[in-house]
Amino acid sequence: MPEEITNSVKALEVEAEKILEEAKTRTNEIILESKEEAKKILSSQLPLDEVKPKCDKIVSNAKAEADKRIKDSEKKAAEIDANADKKVKEITELLVNIVRGKS
């Protein structure tokens, strides 16, 4: 039973790490896409006065989206961690009761 608890907690930790890693990967993808888009815009023949605000807006939106996804992922990870702590406590209490004969 303790092995199951350990495995459950480890699985939750792995899931939380996976969510954070996916968020970081997506963040990097968004930033890379925005930089590529900015390069395309800057290399075009359009006047810089028209392009610069659009480029800044794209980069700003990408950063905002990345920040939002990171915060969401951190929140999910915290929820998973809190849930794991609760489950460990419940299982520990159950084991103690079983050992004491209070099933």
N, C-alpha and C positions, 0 to 999 in steps of 0.2 A: 504493500500500500504506500509506504513512504517513497518507493521508487516511482510509483505512478504520479505522486505529487511532484516529485522532482522533474519528471518528464513533462508534466503539464506546465510547470513554471518555465522550464527551458523552452518549450514550444511557444509559449506566450512571448518570451523574450525574443526568440528568433523571429516571430511574426512582427513584433514591434520594430526590430532592427530592419526587417525587410521593408516595412512601410516607410521608415525614415530614409532608407537607401533609395527606394523608388522615388520619393519626393526630391531627394538631392539630384538624382539622375534627371528627372523631369525638369528641375530647375536649371540644370546645366544645359539641357536641350533647348529650353525656352530662351535662355540668354544667348546661346550660340545662334539660334534662328534669328533672333533680333539683331545680332551683330551682322549676320549675313545679309539680312534685309537692309540694314543701314548701309552696308558696303554697296549693295545694288543701287540704292537710292543716290548715294553720294557719287557713284561712278556714272550716273546718267547725265544727260545734257541739260537737265532742268536747272533753273536758277537756285542757288544755294538758299536763298531767303525762303523759298517755298518748301524746300526739302528738309531743312534743319528742324523746324517744329514737328514735322511728321516723324522724323527719325527719333527725336527726343521723346515724343509721345509713345512710339512703339517700344523703345527701351524702358520707359517709365512703366508702361502697362505690363511688360514682361517681368520686370522686377517686382511689381506689385503682385502679380499672379504667382510668381515663385515664392515670395514671402508668405502669401496666403496658404499655399500648398504646404510649405514647411510648417507653419503654425498648426494647420489641420493635422498633419502627420504627427507632430509632437503631442497634440492633444489626444489623438488616438493611442499613441504609445503610452501616455500617462494613464489613460483609461484602462488599457490592457494591464499595465503594471499594478494599478490599484485593484483591479479585478483579481489578479493573480494573488496579491497579498490577502484578499478576502477569502479566496478559495483555500489558500494554505492554512489560514486560521481555522476555517470550518473543518477542514480535514484533520488538522491537529487536534481540535476539540473532539472530533469523532473518534480518533485513535485513543485519546486519553480516556474517553468514556468506555470504549471497548476493553481497554486494559483494566480499567476499574470495575468492569462488569456491569456498566450502566447502559448497555446497548439501548 
